[in-house]
Amino acid sequence: LAGQGMHRTSLEVCKLLLAATLPQDPLRALLWLDHLCLRSRQYNTIADLSVSLTRICGLTSQGSEGSEGSEGAEMKETLELAFPNFTYSVGLAGILQQSPDMSLLNHLTLENILDAEGAEDLEGDLLTFARLMRALLYFPGAVRPLLEEAAVQLDSPKGSGSEWISLLTQPPFVDGLTYRHAQHSVAQGRICAAYAKLCGPLWKDEPVKVLHACAVRWVKLHESAIFQKDIVDARLRWANATFAFSETLRDYADALPDDGLANPPVPLLVEHALSARLHPKIEQQMEDFGMFRRIDTVPNMSIYSPPLILFFQSLMPWSVLDHSGVTATPLLWSDIGRGLATALKDTGLFAVEVLLGVSQLLSSAGAMLRQHFRPRRATD
């Protein structure tokens, strides 16, 4: 339906699927929900769904009752704090609805950004900026895939004079792996990759300029020692928070970037059901042998590794790039230096042991020869 331009109809079908499956989401309707809202120009619906879907699951009241006095209690209220696609789309909706006044970005306080509940008291452009700043803070791994899909050159300076490639090497972007979520980082990273494929074109032109201004603001805030402790504490609370949609995120642990394409692959659950209907006996036999499991190659190339190292890694046939930025560990020059030093050390020790063994062997052989020839000389 969405491929035929029927975005509003697709949105209603997506809502129906969620109503039938939540808190599980085997068809990954939440990945498409915000996209369909943007395409159908129902910008206010995204933020409303972020709160209403949580209430439908009946987990908001449980979180407030069971975590009274907890540091992460404020992290349990909305969908956008758990799903990166909603976190970015609620900010994008504000930009598409009304061109923001960039001068208001400097009036946004750190408290407005970090306090997710208090930020809802903001209105207009300030609320849009606060949502985008939270998206960059909690899900920095989505920035690079979004820029690639929006055809943005990372080394081209923007209005503020800062290049994207320079911003991505500074906090909060360079240390995104340190503050990723303790339980759902893999699922959230995969959602970021799929979201970039799905909504990347919507970020072209003005939205990416606003995103760049927010990124510059974050870099400046991190440069101040006054704000660093509050920022780190907020990221740690989020990284250890229990989300209302924790059970839903488990269905995205094996999501692929292709799930965000215009014609995504058939979900495994649907493929299983079709096979069971057409070939029930064969399906049962294959299920017994576990042949319905999706076998994915584990990514081992991190997008945060230096470009030259990525080039040499890509020459290996077993190398797979981690588009999510959370699965593979970055390989740095310091790691290669330590590996070479360890290899040289082990090789040197082995060579010394070989030389000692050869010298002992030669000494033993010489002693045996001397003992063998001495009696013969005495007899002569």
N, C-alpha and C positions, 0 to 999 in steps of 0.2 A: 504493500500500500504506500509506504513512504517513497519507494522508487518511482511510483506513478504520480507523485506530487500530492497525495492525499494525506497530508501530515496530521490534520485534526482527527481524521478517522483513525489513523494509526495511533494517535495519542489515546483515544478512548479505548481501543483494543488493548493497548499497553496497560492502562489502568485496570481493565478487566482481568488481565493475566496476573497482575500484582494482587488484586483482591482475592484471587483464587489460590495463590501460592504463598504469600507472605506468612511467616517470616522467612521461608525459603524462597529462592529465586533461581530455579534450575534453568529457566529460559533467558535469564539475564536481561529482564525487562528494565531494570533500573539503569542499565547502561544506556538505554535508548530514551528513557523518559524525559530527561532534561533536553536532549537534542530535539525531540519532537516538539517540546514546548517552545524552544527557540525558533524552530522552523515555522511553527504555526503562529508565532508572534504573541504567544501567551506568556509574557515575561513575568508577570506577578505570580503566575501559577507555580513556578519553580520553587520560590521561597515558601509558598503556602504548602506545597507537597512535602517539603523538607521537614516541616513540623507535623503536618497531619498524618503522614505515613507512620511516624514514630508513635503517635497517639493510637493509631489503628492497631498497631502491634501490642498495645497495652504495656509497653516497657518504660514509658516515661515515668509513670507513677511508681513503678517498682524501683527505678533508679533513684528517685528522690527519697523514697522511704528507706531503701536499704543502704544508702550511702550518705546519710546525714552526717555532716562534719567532715566528709572526705574531701581531699584536695581536688580530685578529678570529677566531682559531682556535676560541675557545669559542662563536662564533656559528653554527657549522656542525652542531651536534649534534642538535637537536630541531626538530620541525615547528612547534612553537608560536612560535618566534622568527621564522618566515617568514610564517605565516598568522595574521592577527589573530583570526579566529574561534576557532582553537584556543587562542590566548593568553588570551582572555577566558573560554572555556568550561572550561579546566582549573581556573581560580579559581572559576567558578560551580559546578562540580561539587563542590568542597570545601564550599561554603556549603550547597548542597542536601543534601549527605550528613550534615552536622553543623553546627549553629548555632555560629559561632565566638565565642570569648571576646574581645570588643573590647579588653579591657585588655592583651592580648598584643601588640597592634599597636605599642605604644610600645617594646616589647622587641626589635623587628625592626631590625637594623642595616642601614646602607647597603650594606655588603659582602655581606650575605645577599641583598639585592635585585639588585645588579648582577652578582653571580657566579652565572650560571645553573646551572653544574655544582655549585657548592658549596651552592646553595640546596636541591638535592635531598636533602641530608643532613638537612634540617629535616623535621619531622613535624607532622601535625595542622594546627592553626590557623595556626601560623607559616608553614608551607608554602603554605597558601591565601593568606595576606596577601602573601607574597613574589611569588606568581604574579600576583595582581591589581595589585600595584605595578609589576611589569614590563610588564603590559598597558597601564597608564596611561602609562608612560614612553615606550614604543616606538610605541604606536598611540593617541595622544590624540584623533585625529580620529574615533574610533568612539564617543566618550562622548556627544556631542550626539545623534546618531541613536538610540542606545540609550535615552537619556532620553525622547526624543520617542515612541518606540514603547512605552515603559513608562508613558506618560502621567504623567510627572513634571513638575511646575511648576518651571521654572528659578529663579524668584524666591521660592520658598517656603523658609524657613530650616529646616535639619535640627537634629538633636540637638546638634551642635557650635556652632550659631549662625551658620554660614556658608551663604550661598546658592550654588546651583550657578552662577548667572549671574556671580557675583563670582569663583568659583574658575576658571571657564573663561577669564577675562581675565588670568590669571596663569600663569607657567611651572609645569609643562611643557606646558600646554594651548595657550596663546596663541602659542607659538613652534613649534608642531608642524610647520609647513611648512618651517622652517629645518632641521630634523633628520629630514626624511623620507628614505626609502631612495633611493639614487642611481639604481638601475635599476628597481625594482619598486614605486615609490610609487603609480603609477596603478592597477596591479592590486590592491595592498593597500587603496587607498582604495575601490575598487569592491567589494571583499570586505567591508569595514566596513559599507557601505551595505546590502548584501544580508544580512549577518549580523544587522543591527538589525531588518530585516523578519522574519527567520526566528526569532530567539531573543529579541527584545525583550520579549515578554510574560513570559518566564521570569525577567526581572530585577526584577519588581515586588516591592514590600514589602521583605523583609529583604535580599535581594541588593543592591538599590540603596542601602540604608543602609550596608552594608559598603563598597560602592564609593565612597560619599561620604566615609566616614571615611578611606579610602586616599587620596582626592584631597586632603583637608585635610592629611594627613601629607606629601604631596609638596610642597604649597605651603609648608609650614613648613620642609621641608628645603632648598628653593630660597632661602629667605630667609637662610639661614646661608651666609656666605662660605666656611666651612670645607669644605662639601660641594659647592659649585658646580663646581669644577674636575673632581672625580671624576664628577659627573653628566654634564657636557658631554663629557668624554672617552668615557664609556660610550655616549652617544648617537651620537657621531661614529663610533665603532668599529662600532656596529650599522648606521649609515647607509651604510657602505662595505663591509659584510661580504658574503661570497659564501655564499649559502644552499645547503643540500643540495637544496632543491626549487626552484631558480631556473628550471629548465626547465619545471616544472609551473606556476609562476606566470604564464608567458607565455600559458597558455590562459585566464587570467582578465583579460587586458588589455581585453576588450570585454564583461566581465560587467555586468549591469544590476541595480539594486535589486529588480526584479521576479523575478529568479532566486531570491530568498529567500521568495517567496510560497508559500502552500499548494499552488497549482496553477501552477507556474512555466511560462514559455514553453518550447516545444520547443527543445532545443539545436540550433544551426545544423548540426552534423554529422549529427544524426538527421534533420532536415528535408531535408538534402541527400540522404541515403541513401533516404528514402521517395520523394522526387521522382525519383531515378534509377531506382528499381524500378518506379514506376508509369508514368513518362514518360521512358524512356531517351533517345529522340531529342531531345525538347524540352529535356530537362535538359542534354544535351551542348551544344546550341546556346546555351543560356543561360549555361553555364559558360564557353564560349568568349568571350562578351561580358562576363564578370565580373559577372553579375547575382546571384550567390549571396553577394556580400559584404554584410554587415550595415552599413547606412548609419546612423550615429548623429549627432545634432546635438552639436557640441562645446559643453559647458557654459561659460558665460561669467559666471555670477554666483556669487561665493564666499559661503559661509555665514559667513565671518569679516568680511564688510563690515558697516558700521553699518546698522541696520534702516531708517533713512530712505533711505539710498542704495539698498538692496535694493528698497524700495517703488517708487522712481522707475525703477529698472532693470526691474522686473517689468511696467511699463506698456508697454515696448517689445515688439513681437511676436517679435523674434528672440532674446529673453533666455531662457536655460535655466539653472536652478539646479544647481550642482555639489554633489550630496549627499555625495560622497566627501570633499570638503574639500581635495583635493590637485591637482585639474586646473586650476581657475580661480584666478587671482591676486586677492587681496582688493583692493578699491577703497576707499581711505580718504579722509577729508576733506582730508588734506594733499596727496594726489594730485590732487584736484579743484582745490585752491588753486593748485598748481603749473601745472596745465593752463590755468586761467583767466589766471594771470599771463603764461604764454607766449602765449596767444591775444591778450591785451591788448597785449603787447609787439609781436607781429607786426602787429596791426591799427594800432597807433600808427606803426610804421615805414612801413607801407603808406600811411597817410594823409599822413605827412610827404613821402613820395616823390611822391604825387599832387599835393600842394600845390606842391612844387618844380617838378614838370613843368608845372602850370598857370601858375605865375608865369613860367617860362621861355617858355612859349608866348605869354603875354600880352606879355612884353617883346619877343619877336621880332615879334609882330604890330604893336606900337606903333612899332618901328623901321622896319618896312616902310611903315607909313602915313606916317611923317614923311618918309622918303625919297621917297615918291610925291607928296606935296603941296608940298614945298619948291621944286622947279623951277617948278611952275605959278605960285606966288606971285611968284617972281622975274620971270617973263615978263610977268605982269600989271602 
